Amino acid sequence: MGARTGTRAPRGAFVERHRVALVVLAVVGALVVGFREPSAATAGPFVPSGDGVVLERLPSFTEGPRSRELGRLRRELSARPGDLTLALRVARAAIELSRARSDPRYLGQAESALRPFWEMPSPPTESLVLRATIRQSSHDFEGALSDLDVVLRATPDDAQAWLTRAVVRTVLARYDEAKADCDELVRRAPALVVAVCSETIASLTGDAAGAYARLALREAATASTLSPGERAWASSVLGELAVRAGKNDAARSHFAASLLAEPGDPYVLGALSDLDLDTGRAGDVVARLRGHEDNDGLLLRLALAEKALGHPDAAAHTALLADRFRASALRGDVVHRREEARFRLVLEGDADRALGLAAENWAVQREVADARVFLEAALAAKRPDRAAPVLAWLAASRCEEPALVRLAKELSR
């Protein structure tokens, strides 16, 4: 379930996963204010000589049929700015494009479409659900929960709001509350959606193998009725649960099935690449992610794989990531601390800095990946005492993720 949330059930409610919201593991598409030449990884920020200097050529917003459809909808909305139904369509299309392309610029278009309605004395609940989704993407989880609380008091049968609140609470490790939200879906959502919601939480709280088995049965029972997007969504969640249950071969098959149904999904590409990095298949990662360098989350995994292989492009890609994180810091962006911690730890070998970033990140969100980089950094920095908050969470939740269990044992030696 993680951070991959969106705007429509079932897929939209869980694609942010990762983890949260549109899981922006990247600072993709942002205007780079630092020098982007790979050799300048340790240089100071580039200062343009004048307003006419081109800092970066951004990808066109008109590329592809979905972008063109979004453009058409926005033009319609400019002629009918008070049309709530149309504004919701624009926002949903923009949010989905942001997720699909890991490009946060589209979220600005969603906000622009909905802002007039948010400024009303009593904003329409549909607009608040989408604002909650947008707030997740900037890690404003409490703001998102506040919006969802308002929606559910006004419209308690809003399945999307229950789903989204369950996702946010799961990211915050508030599992009992998230499970209560899942229970509210029994009468309000399809059985597969209810199963994903409940079994994701079960997989994090001591029943990974059982959760995977139950969800696999539920997905198989409904497979013939699923659209390609729904099939991709279900397969990606099954892949996550399989990893958690220690079933790596099954996880790889599920992620591959998800990509077959929805090629190029950046979250699933990242999840499969993480699995391959863990299982000694760095060559597969390089082959898969070559050409995805514009996505910072995928570039990170590509550089990790190249480093593992001693690939000649590793240094250039590491330098490029350093530039992007520096540009992110200049913008005051603190959303990507988990990714930066991983970068500092593995690619730069700076365990102390990685540990600081991981601790700051853990104060905001508490997913498995957040726990892992925190434990890895504490181990590398030889500071097992700093890992206490994560070890306490691991004991309380009874999470069985193999990597976390292994790291906890190493830290206890």
C-alpha positions in Angstrom: 0.0 0.0 0.0 2.8 2.4 1.0 3.1 5.7 -0.6 1.5 5.1 -3.9 -1.8 6.9 -3.5 -3.8 8.6 -6.2 -7.3 9.6 -6.9 -9.5 6.6 -7.8 -10.2 3.2 -6.3 -8.8 0.7 -6.5 -5.5 1.7 -8.2 -5.5 5.3 -7.3 -5.9 4.7 -3.7 -2.7 2.8 -3.4 -0.4 4.0 -6.1 2.4 6.4 -3.7 3.0 4.0 -2.4 5.1 4.3 -1.6 5.1 4.9 -0.9 3.5 8.3 0.3 1.5 9.9 -2.1 2.8 10.1 -5.5 5.8 9.1 -4.0 8.0 11.4 -5.3 11.3 9.6 -4.7 12.7 12.2 -7.1 13.3 15.8 -7.6 12.4 15.3 -11.2 11.4 18.1 -13.4 12.4 20.9 -11.0 14.4 23.8 -12.4 18.0 23.1 -11.6 19.7 26.0 -9.9 23.0 24.2 -9.4 25.6 23.3 -12.0 24.6 20.0 -13.6 27.9 19.0 -15.2 28.8 15.6 -13.7 32.4 16.6 -13.0 31.1 19.4 -10.7 29.8 17.2 -7.9 31.8 19.0 -5.3 31.6 22.4 -6.9 29.6 25.3 -5.6 26.2 26.2 -7.1 26.3 27.6 -10.6 25.2 31.3 -10.8 23.8 32.2 -14.3 25.4 35.3 -15.9 22.0 36.7 -16.9 18.3 36.1 -17.3 18.8 34.7 -20.8 20.9 31.8 -19.6 19.1 28.4 -20.1 19.5 26.4 -16.9 17.7 23.3 -18.1 15.4 22.3 -20.9 12.4 20.7 -19.3 10.4 17.9 -20.9 7.4 19.1 -22.8 4.1 19.1 -21.0 2.5 18.1 -24.3 4.2 14.8 -24.7 1.9 11.8 -25.1 -1.8 11.4 -25.3 -2.5 11.8 -21.5 -0.6 15.1 -21.5 -2.5 16.3 -24.5 -5.8 15.3 -22.8 -4.8 17.2 -19.7 -4.0 20.2 -21.8 -7.4 20.0 -23.4 -9.1 19.8 -20.1 -7.2 22.7 -18.7 -8.2 24.9 -21.7 -11.9 23.9 -21.0 -11.5 24.8 -17.4 -10.0 28.2 -18.2 -13.3 28.9 -20.0 -15.4 27.5 -17.2 -13.5 28.1 -14.0 -16.5 27.5 -11.7 -17.2 24.0 -13.1 -16.3 21.7 -10.2 -16.8 18.5 -12.1 -14.3 19.7 -14.8 -11.9 21.0 -12.2 -11.9 17.5 -10.5 -11.2 15.9 -13.8 -8.2 18.2 -14.4 -6.9 17.6 -10.9 -7.2 13.8 -11.2 -5.5 13.8 -14.6 -2.7 15.9 -13.3 -2.2 13.9 -10.2 -2.1 10.7 -12.2 0.5 12.1 -14.6 2.6 13.3 -11.7 2.5 9.7 -10.3 3.1 8.0 -13.6 6.1 10.3 -14.5 7.4 11.0 -11.0 7.1 14.7 -12.0 5.8 17.0 -9.2 5.2 19.9 -11.6 1.8 18.3 -12.5 0.7 18.7 -8.9 0.9 22.5 -9.4 -1.7 22.1 -12.2 -3.9 20.1 -9.9 -3.7 22.7 -7.2 -4.4 25.5 -9.7 -7.5 23.8 -10.8 -8.9 23.2 -7.3 -7.7 26.3 -5.5 -10.9 28.4 -6.1 -13.0 25.7 -4.5 -10.6 25.4 -1.5 -11.2 29.1 -0.9 -14.9 28.6 -0.4 -16.3 28.8 3.1 -17.3 25.1 2.9 -15.0 23.5 0.2 -16.6 20.6 -1.7 -15.5 17.3 -0.1 -14.3 15.9 -3.4 -11.8 18.8 -3.7 -10.6 18.1 -0.1 -9.9 14.4 -0.9 -7.6 15.5 -3.7 -6.0 18.2 -1.6 -5.2 15.4 0.9 -3.5 13.5 -1.9 -1.5 16.5 -2.9 -0.5 17.2 0.7 0.8 13.7 1.0 3.2 14.3 -1.8 4.9 17.1 0.2 4.8 14.9 3.3 2.2 17.2 5.0 0.6 14.1 6.5 -1.2 15.9 9.3 -2.7 18.3 6.8 -3.8 15.4 4.7 -5.4 13.7 7.7 -7.1 17.0 8.7 -8.7 17.2 5.2 -9.8 13.6 5.3 -11.3 13.9 8.8 -13.5 16.8 7.5 -14.5 14.7 4.5 -15.5 11.7 6.5 -17.5 13.6 9.0 -19.5 15.1 6.1 -19.6 12.1 3.9 -18.9 8.9 5.8 -19.6 6.7 2.8 -16.7 8.2 0.8 -14.6 5.0 0.1 -11.7 7.0 -1.4 -11.3 9.0 1.8 -11.2 5.9 3.9 -8.6 4.4 1.6 -6.5 7.4 1.5 -6.6 7.9 5.3 -5.6 4.2 5.8 -2.6 4.8 3.5 -1.5 7.9 5.4 -1.9 6.2 8.8 0.1 3.2 7.6 3.0 5.4 6.5 2.9 7.0 9.9 2.9 3.5 11.5 -0.5 4.1 13.1 -1.5 0.5 12.2 -4.5 0.1 14.5 -6.1 3.3 13.2 -5.3 2.3 9.6 -6.9 -1.1 10.1 -10.0 0.6 11.5 -10.2 2.6 8.2 -9.8 -0.6 6.2 -12.7 -2.2 8.2 -14.9 0.7 7.1 -14.4 -0.3 3.5 -16.1 -3.7 3.8 -19.5 -2.2 2.9 -18.1 0.5 0.7 -15.5 -0.9 -1.7 -14.8 -4.0 -3.8 -13.4 -7.0 -2.0 -10.0 -6.8 -3.6 -9.6 -3.2 -2.4 -10.6 -4.2 1.1 -8.1 -7.1 1.0 -5.3 -4.9 -0.2 -5.9 -2.5 2.6 -6.2 -5.1 5.4 -3.5 -7.5 4.2 -0.9 -4.7 3.7 -1.3 -3.9 7.4 -1.2 -7.6 8.3 2.0 -7.9 6.4 3.6 -5.2 8.5 2.3 -6.5 11.9 3.5 -10.1 12.2 1.6 -12.0 9.5 3.6 -11.4 6.3 3.2 -14.9 4.9 -0.5 -15.2 5.7 -1.2 -11.8 4.3 0.6 -12.6 1.0 -1.3 -16.0 0.7 -4.7 -14.4 1.4 -4.2 -11.6 -1.0 -2.9 -13.9 -3.7 -6.1 -16.0 -3.5 -8.3 -12.9 -3.6 -6.4 -11.5 -6.6 -6.6 -14.8 -8.5 -10.4 -15.0 -7.8 -10.9 -11.6 -9.5 -8.1 -11.6 -12.1 -10.4 -12.1 -15.1 -12.4 -9.0 -14.2 -9.5 -6.6 -13.7 -8.6 -3.8 -16.1 -4.9 -3.6 -17.1 -4.4 -0.8 -14.6 -6.1 -2.7 -11.8 -4.0 -5.8 -12.6 -0.8 -3.7 -12.5 -1.8 -2.3 -9.1 -2.7 -5.7 -7.6 0.4 -7.3 -8.9 2.6 -4.5 -7.5 1.1 -4.9 -4.0 1.5 -8.7 -4.2 5.2 -8.1 -5.1 5.6 -5.9 -2.0 4.0 -8.5 0.3 6.0 -11.3 -1.3 9.3 -9.5 -0.5 8.0 -9.0 3.1 7.3 -12.7 3.4 10.8 -13.6 2.0 9.4 -15.0 -1.3 11.8 -13.2 -3.7 11.1 -15.3 -6.8 7.3 -14.7 -6.4 7.9 -11.0 -5.8 10.0 -10.7 -9.0 7.2 -12.5 -11.0 4.5 -10.1 -9.5 6.5 -7.0 -10.3 7.2 -8.3 -13.8 3.4 -8.9 -14.3 2.7 -5.4 -13.1 5.1 -3.9 -15.6 3.6 -6.1 -18.3 0.2 -4.6 -17.6 1.5 -1.0 -17.1 5.0 -0.6 -18.7 7.2 2.1 -17.4 5.5 2.6 -14.0 8.4 4.3 -12.1 7.3 2.9 -8.7 7.4 -0.7 -9.9 10.6 -0.2 -11.8 12.1 1.0 -8.5 10.7 -1.8 -6.5 11.9 -4.5 -8.9 15.3 -2.9 -9.1 15.6 -2.8 -5.3 14.8 -6.5 -5.2 17.5 -7.1 -7.9 20.0 -5.1 -6.0 19.4 -7.1 -2.9 19.7 -10.4 -4.7 22.9 -9.8 -6.7 21.3 -8.9 -10.0 22.8 -5.5 -10.5 23.3 -6.1 -14.2 19.5 -6.5 -14.7 19.1 -3.1 -13.0 21.5 -1.4 -15.3 19.8 -2.9 -18.4 16.3 -2.0 -17.1 17.0 1.6 -16.0 19.2 2.8 -18.7 17.3 5.7 -20.3 15.4 6.6 -17.1 18.0 9.0 -15.8 15.5 11.9 -15.7 13.8 10.2 -12.8 15.9 10.8 -9.7 14.7 7.7 -7.8 15.5 5.5 -10.7 18.8 7.3 -11.3 19.7 6.5 -7.7 19.1 2.8 -8.3 21.0 2.9 -11.6 24.0 4.4 -9.8 23.8 1.9 -7.0 23.9 -1.0 -9.5 26.7 0.6 -11.5 28.8 1.0 -8.3 28.2 -2.7 -7.5 29.4 -3.7 -10.9 32.3 -1.2 -11.1 30.6 0.2 -14.2 32.3 3.2 -15.9 29.2 5.4 -15.7 28.9 5.1 -11.9 31.0 8.2 -11.2 29.1 10.4 -13.6 25.7 9.3 -12.3 26.8 9.7 -8.7 27.9 13.3 -9.5 24.6 14.0 -11.3 22.7 12.9 -8.2 24.9 15.0 -6.0 24.0 18.0 -8.1 20.3 17.2 -7.9 20.3 16.9 -4.2 22.3 20.1 -3.9 19.7 21.9 -6.0 16.9 20.3 -3.9 18.6 21.7 -0.8 18.8 25.2 -2.3 15.0 25.1 -2.9 14.4 24.1 0.7 13.1 20.7 -0.3 13.2 18.2 2.5 10.8 15.6 1.0 13.6 13.3 -0.3 15.6 12.7 2.8 15.2 8.9 2.6 16.7 8.8 -0.9 19.4 11.3 0.0 20.4 9.2 3.1 20.7 6.1 0.8 22.8 8.2 -1.6 25.1 9.5 1.1 25.5 6.1 2.7 26.2 3.9 -0.3 27.5 6.2 -3.0 29.4 8.7 -1.0 30.3 6.5 2.0 29.3 9.2 4.5 27.6 7.2 7.2 27.3 10.0 9.7 25.6 12.3 7.3 23.3 9.5 6.1 22.4 8.7 9.7 21.4 12.3 10.4 19.2 12.4 7.3 17.6 9.0 8.1 16.8 10.2 11.6 15.2 13.4 10.3 13.2 11.3 7.8 12.0 8.8 10.5 10.5 11.7 12.4 8.2 12.3 9.5 7.4 8.9 8.0 7.9 5.3 9.0 7.7 2.9 6.1 9.9 -0.2 5.8 12.3 1.6 3.5 12.7 4.4 6.0 13.5 1.9 8.7 16.0 0.1 6.5 18.1 3.1 5.6 18.1 4.2 9.3 19.4 0.8 10.5 21.9 0.6 7.7 23.3 4.0 8.5 23.4 3.3 12.2 25.3 0.1 11.5 27.8 1.7 9.2 28.3 4.7 11.5 28.9 2.2 14.4 26.1 3.9 16.4 23.7 1.2 17.4 22.3 3.5 20.1 20.9 5.8 17.4 18.9 2.9 16.0 16.8 2.6 19.1 13.6 4.3 17.7 13.5 2.0 14.7 14.3 -1.1 16.8 11.5 -0.2 19.1 9.1 0.2 16.2 10.3 -3.2 14.8 9.6 -4.9 18.1 6.2 -3.3 18.6 5.0 -3.9 15.0 6.4 -7.4 14.7 7.3 -6.5 11.1 9.0 -9.5 9.5 10.8 -7.8 6.5 13.9 -10.0 6.1 16.3 -7.1 5.6 15.1 -5.4 8.8 15.3 -8.6 10.9 18.9 -9.2 9.6 19.9 -5.6 10.4 18.4 -5.7 13.8 20.4 -8.8 14.6 23.6 -7.2 13.4 23.0 -4.1 15.5 22.4 -6.2 18.6 25.8 -8.0 18.4 
